[in-house]
Amino acid sequence: MPFFAFLDEHGELIANSNRPVPGKPEVANIGHPMEPEEVDHFMNMLRRVAPPLSPAESQLIENYLRHQKR
């Protein structure tokens, strides 16, 4: 199962592929984001770790993920 993490220049965690599960103490790894909540988590991660990403670039990635074939 894919797991990924984004670190800052000091090796500190910024974000990873574990998303909170509403109403539960555990987390769920999004792996390759396919489900709407997984794509939401991934896009939130990108906004935090890649602020220079333009709105058009962000939309391109999000559109791909939301319309990919299974």
C-alpha positions as CSV (number, residue, x, y, z in Angstrom):
1,M,0.0,0.0,0.0
2,P,1.6,3.3,-0.9
3,F,2.4,5.7,1.9
4,F,4.0,9.1,1.5
5,A,5.1,12.0,3.6
6,F,6.3,15.5,2.9
7,L,9.1,16.9,5.1
8,D,10.5,20.4,5.5
9,E,14.1,21.3,5.1
10,H,14.8,20.1,8.7
11,G,13.2,16.7,8.2
12,E,10.1,17.6,10.1
13,L,6.8,16.2,9.0
14,I,4.5,18.6,7.1
15,A,1.9,16.2,5.9
16,N,1.4,12.5,5.2
17,S,-1.0,10.2,3.5
18,N,-2.8,9.3,6.7
19,R,-6.1,11.2,6.9
20,P,-8.3,11.5,10.0
21,V,-11.4,9.3,10.1
22,P,-14.4,11.3,11.3
23,G,-15.7,10.0,14.7
24,K,-12.8,7.6,15.1
25,P,-9.4,7.8,16.8
26,E,-7.6,6.0,14.0
27,V,-6.4,7.3,10.7
28,A,-6.7,5.9,7.1
29,N,-3.9,5.9,4.6
30,I,-5.2,7.4,1.3
31,G,-2.6,5.5,-0.8
32,H,-3.2,6.6,-4.4
33,P,-6.2,8.9,-3.9
34,M,-9.3,7.6,-5.7
35,E,-12.3,8.3,-3.4
36,P,-13.6,11.9,-3.0
37,E,-12.4,12.2,0.6
38,E,-8.9,10.9,-0.4
39,V,-8.6,13.4,-3.2
40,D,-9.7,16.1,-0.7
41,H,-7.0,15.1,1.7
42,F,-4.4,14.9,-1.0
43,M,-5.3,18.4,-2.4
44,N,-5.1,19.9,1.2
45,M,-1.7,18.3,1.5
46,L,-0.5,19.9,-1.7
47,R,-1.7,23.3,-0.7
48,R,0.4,23.0,2.5
49,V,3.5,21.6,0.9
50,A,3.6,23.3,-2.5
51,P,2.3,26.9,-2.0
52,P,3.8,28.0,-5.3
53,L,1.5,25.6,-7.1
54,S,-0.7,27.9,-9.2
55,P,-4.5,27.5,-9.1
56,A,-4.5,26.2,-12.7
57,E,-1.9,23.6,-11.8
58,S,-3.8,22.6,-8.7
59,Q,-7.0,22.3,-10.7
60,L,-5.3,20.1,-13.3
61,I,-4.2,17.7,-10.7
62,E,-7.5,17.6,-8.9
63,N,-9.4,17.1,-12.2
64,Y,-7.2,14.2,-13.1
65,L,-7.6,12.5,-9.7
66,R,-11.4,13.0,-9.6
67,H,-11.9,11.7,-13.1
68,Q,-9.4,8.9,-13.3
69,K,-10.4,5.4,-14.4
70,R,-10.4,2.6,-12.0
